[in-house]
Amino acid sequence: MRVAFVSFETIHHRDTETKRRLQTILTLLQNAGHDVHVYCARFWEGDCSTFERNGITYHGLGSDLEARYAFVARLPVALASLRPDVVHTIPEPPGQVLAANWGATLARAPLVLEWCGTEELPANRVMRWALPKPDCIITPSELVTTWVMERGVDEHGVDVVPNPIDVDRIRETPVGEDVDVIYSRRLDEGANLESLFLALAEYRDRDWTATVLGDGPERDTYERLASDLRIENRVTFAGNCSLEERIAAYRGAHVFAQTAEYCVFPSEMLWAIASGCVGIVEYHVNSSAHELVEGWDRGFRTTSEEELADAIVEAGDLERREFDEAFDEYDKDAVLEQYLTTYERLQESSGVL
């Protein structure tokens, strides 16, 4: 299948959650043998209009990030010339959605919009024009689907596809050292690590250990809080770790705590619970983390530090695991199949197949 992605900015311009998710999709498709093209602003040196990296062909329709209008103007004809089976775009900037729609129409291909949920999208006229254009909008969670519907999109036009994990990689990673509770996230103003620390402090007279993975501007604040609560000798701040190191830590941990106030999809929690951790989520209105533990017998949803503390104690009675096959459906191959199923359904409905 030939898939044309439209993203004025890519992961090679700026590292954001939306760009990482898009790059993951590109890589999954390319690794499966599909013909993947990306239309973007040029990020490579030289005057070549195309550039290939890791089997993916990039088409530079703009000389740099200042050439947004030129990019939008040239996109429809460029897509029509490629004749892709599917056109797949993201919503920022909104003008590229309109241009991608024109190109998809000329190429007689369905248009898919990837809405990650982290984009700060304007509620202007261009955005209102752009949203009805895609044949399907893909989101990572029910939370983001709700946000999309609040902008007037019919729920039947939305597919939920989670961020993928690599099940084989989890199985092959050596188990790390034993720890009772683990937390993993960038330590910024939305981390809400204080909820976990306050819950743990309720049981400072018991024998437990905790590890915090990640770094950020609020790390010093959280280290001082641990000291103020007299639990600093129980908590290890491990800083930034590679994925391999994080998986090893998850496989050795008993409980993963998710307390962040904002989360469109809890990727680290998914890696952790697939690695055997019991999952404890503190519910927040702008977090989708609770969706992963609903209906699961090793998951807890809490709404306060008191409930969080009780859940940690209750979770201690559950067996330790180093892998949980219940999450095989989130494996990269299964997620790729979801995208391909969506593509094929849209092609059939448009009369292409």
Beta strands, then each sheet from edge to edge (+ up, - down):
strand 1: 2-6
strand 2: 35-41
strand 3: 50-53
strand 4: 56-62
strand 5: 86-89
strand 6: 111-114
strand 7: 136-139
strand 8: 158-160
strand 9: 179-184
strand 10: 210-213
strand 11: 235-239
strand 12: 253-258
strand 13: 262-263
strand 14: 278-282
strand 15: 286-287
strand 16: 299-302
sheet 1: 3+ 4- 2- 1- 5- 6- 7- 8-
sheet 2: 11+ 10+ 9+ 12+ 14+ 16+
sheet 3: 13+ 15+
end
